Amino acid sequence: MSHHREGAAMRTLPILMYHGLHREASSRGRFDPVYSVHPEMFARQLDWLVLQGHRTPLLDQALSPEGDARDVVITFDDGDVSNVEVAMPLLLERGLRAEFFVTTDFIGQCGMLAPDDIRRLAAHGMGIGSHGRTHAFLSDLDVAELMAELDDSRCRLQAICGRAIDALALPGGRGGERELLAAQRLGYRHLLGSVPGPNRRPRSDAWLQRLPVTRHLSLDDFAALVHWRGLPARWMQARHAALALPKRVLGNGGYQRLRERLL
């Protein structure tokens, strides 16, 4: 079945990428100076989506023929405890839903989701997907390691929440055709990368683009990204293109060490 949308009014699908929601570095969870969004800003972003008439369906609905031009998919990566303690109540208050991509080796670690937390998210209508087993960059792995990373995480999440797991978000956004085909062989249907973009005519046989929401993103810039217009969209594309070179030169490990030093 094709997931192509028909008509000019249904040509894009913004997919927002969050991580943790933290007021400050001492908040529960794992604070990141770039990706930890302040809870009050997250609430303002949700209120803006509601005011604009956007819906926030899960991927199954957004990518189905019933998908709508107003759809915006909200996703969270890694499995920070703030996903259930902060994000879920704010979403439920507004009748919104989100997809939560969990790195399974992080489950139960300090500041991360526990199995009961994942069950709570699922019970309240949220989507659960895989973000790998160890958060290793999949493009660095040999074939056996890659298949284990994808299959082990999927099986553990299925055992925890009692439902099929068919969505995958690339750890670190690192992966290409090899990783896509491996995931499809294991039964993953929704495949999310981190290349920024509006998903014009989203396809089920390609990595979906996402829009990273960062701590210092203003509400005006957030709005511009969702509607994929103006300087914020062009800047995000340019930044991603500029970072591609050091990633190629340094490799994933070297680039990650450089990023950590800079932060």
N, C-alpha and C positions, 0 to 999 in steps of 0.2 A: 504494500500500500504506500502510495506516495505521500510525503509530508509537505509537498509544495503548497504554498498558499496561492489562491487565485485572486486577481484583481489588484488594481493600483492601491486600494485602501488597506491592503493586508500584506504589505511587502516586507515589513521588518519585524523582528522579534528581539527587543532589548533583553539581555540576560545580565542582571547585576551580580557582581561577585563580591561578597563580604567574607570576613574572617571572624574576628571577635569584636564584641562591643564592650568597651572599657572606659570608665570615667578618667582613670589615671593609671599610672604604672603599677600601683599597689592594689588595683581591683582584682577580684577573683578571676582566674583564668590566666592566659598567657598573653601579656601585653606586647604589642608590636608598634613601634613608633610611626610606622607608615600605615599599617592596615587595621589598627584598632580604632574603630569608629566610636565616637562618644554616643552613649545611648540617647541623649536628647536630640542629637543631630539625626540619628536613625529614626526617631519618632517623627521629626519634622519631615524627613524624606518620605516616610510612609503617608503622612497626612497630605503631602503634596501629590503623591500618586492617587490617593483617594479623591482629592479635590479635582484633579484633572480627569477623573473618570476612568483611570486605568484599572484593569483587573490583574490579579497576580496568581494565575493558575499554576498547577504543577506541569511538568514537561509533557506528560502524556496528553493533557488537554490542549496545551499551547501548540503542540506540534501535530495535532489531529486536524481533520477537515473542519472541526468546530472552532478552531483557533480564530481569534478576533484581533482586529487592528489595535485594540486597546490593551492587549496583553503585554505584561512585563513580568518576566520570571525572576524571582529573588533566590539567590543561592548563597550558601555559606560553606566554606572549606575548612577542613582539619578536624573539627569536633571540639571546639572550645566550650567550656561549661557555660559561658554566657549565652550560647545558642539556646539553651533550655531555660536558663534563669532570667535572661533579659529579653532576647529576641522573641521567643515564643509568646510571652504575655502581651508584648506590644503588637505582634501580628494578630493574635486572637481578638484583642480589643477592637480591631478594625475589620475583622472578618477576612483577613488576608492569610495566604499560605506561602511557604517557601520550601526549597529543596536543601537538605543538609547532607553534605558529602563528608564522610567520616573516614579518617585514617585509623585502621583497626588496631594497630599496635599502640596507639595513643589512648585507647579506651581504658578508663580507670586510672590513668596517670594523674598526677597533681594538676589541677586546673583544667582537666579535660572531661568529656562526657563519660558517664558510667553506663553499663548496659541498661539499667532502669531508666536513665535519661533518654536513651535512644528509643526505648519502648514508649515513653511518654510523648515524644515528638510524633512518632508514628500514630499513636492512639488519638492525637489531636489533629490528624489529617495532614501532617507535614510529610514531605517526600524524604526518603532516605536513599543515599547513593554511596558509592565507593570513592574514596580518595586514595586508594592504594593501601597496602598493608603497613609499610614502614615509612611512607612518604619519599621513597627513593625516586630519583628521576628515571622514568621508565626507559628513556632513550639510552641510558647508560648500561642497561642490563642485558645479559645474554638471553636467549630465547627461553630457556628453562626458568631463569629467575623472573623474567617478565610474566610468564604464564602463572607462576606461583604467586607473584605479587597481586595479580588481578583476580585469580581464582580464590586464594585464601581469604582475601578481604570480602569478596562477594559472599562466600559461604558463611563466614562468621556473622556478617550483618543479617543474612537470611535467618540464621539460627537465633539471633537476638530478637528480631522484630517479627518473625513469622510471616514474612512476605517476600516475594521475588524482588531481587535487586538487579535492575537493568539499566542503571545510569552510572556513568563514570566521569569524574572530573580529573584531569591530568594533574598530578602533583608538580608544582612549579611550572605548569604549562609546557613541560618538555615531552614532546612526542610527535610522531608523524604517521605515515601510512602503515609502517610495520605495527605500531602500537594500536592503531585503529583497527586493523584487520584481526589482530590477536584478541582485542576486546570483543569484536563482533563474533568471533568463533566461540567465545565463552557465553554469549547470550546477551551482552550489553547492547541496548538499542539507542540510548541517548548518550552522546559522547561530547564532552565539553572541554575545550581548551582554554587559553587565556589570551589569545590574540584579540585585540580590541576591535569592535565593529558592531554594526546594527543587525546582522543576520538577515540580509535581503534574501528572500526565498530560502529559508532554512531547510537543510537536507538531512536525511537520516544516515547518509553514507559519508559524512564529513564531520570534522571537528566544528562544533558550534563556537561562535565568538562570544566573548563576555566583556563586561565593562567593570573594571576594578573600582570599587568605592573606597577611597582612602580617607584618613583622619582629617585632613585639612581641606577637603573638597567643599566648596561653598554650595549653598542650596541652588543658586543660579547656575553654577557649573554642573551640578547634578542634573538639573532640568535640561540643560543643553546636551548632556551626554545621552539621557534617556531618549530625547528627540533627535539625537545625532545631528547636531547642527553647530555652526560657529567654531570659535577658536578652541574650546575644550576638546571637541572631537578631533580636530586636526592635530592638536598638541599631543593627544594620547597616541594617535597613529605614529607621529614623528618620533615620540619617545620610544615606542616599542621598536621601531625600525632602527633607531640609534643604538639600542641595547643589544640588538641581534649580533653586531660585530664583536663586542667583547665576549659575548657568550660563545661564539664560534672560536675565537682566538684562545680564550682561557679554558674552555670546556666548562661543563656544568659545575664541577666541584670548585674550580678556580674562581669562576664568576661568583658563586655563592659566598666563598670566603671573602672576596673583595667587597661584596654587598654588606656583609656583617661588619667588616671593619669600618666602612663608611657610615653605617648607622650607629 
